[in-house]
Amino acid sequence: MIKDEIDEIVERQQAQHHGRPNERQLKMKKIRNWLNIAFMVIAMAGVIIYLAGNMTIGLYVIIASLPFKFVDAAIRILRM
């Protein structure tokens, strides 16, 4: 093995040992962040509509935001 290959293997092992996130974890964190942003924006719109007086549509909009949060929770629970 070349010294560079050995250094790369050692760095990879140290990263796993020290809990540094790998590329897959960073990708999933980005996806979770986007899901959370979508959830918050849609839910806030639903609350505004609800408080503005149209309660039925406001509730539907709030309910429409829930799948985003469920997917985020599933990703977190399953540690994808």
N, C-alpha and C positions, 0 to 999 in steps of 0.2 A: 504494500500500500504506500501511496505517496503521503507525505506529511499533510498536504491539504485535505486529503480524504479523511485522514485520522482526525484532524482538527474539526472537520465538518461533523463527523460522527460524535465526537466528544461534545461539541456545542449542542447538537440535537438532544443528546442524553441529558445534558445539564438543563436545557430548556424544559424538558419533560419533568425532571426532578424538582425544579424550582417553581413549577406551576405556571410558567409563562404560557400564554395562549398560543396555540398553533394556528395555521392558516384557516383550518376548518372552523375552529372556535371563533375566530375573528369574523368569518363570513356569516356564521349563525348569529353572532351578536349584531351585525349590521341588519340582518333580516328581522331580528326581534325588535330592533330600534325602529325600523320602518313600520312594522306591525303596530307597535305602541303609538307611534305618531298618528297613523291612520285611525286607530281606535280613539285617541284623544280628540282629534279634529272632528270626527263624525259624532262622537258622543257630545261634545260641546255644542255642535250645531243642533243636535237633538234637544239639548237642554234649553238653548235659546229659543227654538221653535216652540217647545213646550211652555216656557214662561211667557212667550209672546201671545199665547192664547189658544193655539191650535194643539190641544193636548194629544189627540189621537195620532196625528202625523208626527209629533214630537216623540211619542213613545215608539212608533215604528222606526224612526231614525235611530233612536237609542238602541233598540233591539238589533238594528242592522249593524251597529258597531261591535256587537258582542262576538261574532265569529273571529274578528281580528284578535281579540283578547284571548279567546279559547285556543287559537292556533299558537299564539305566543306562549301560553301556559303549557300546552302540550310539548312544545319544543323544549321549554325549560325543564319540565318533569322528565321527559325522555332523554334529556341531555344530548340532543342531536348536535 
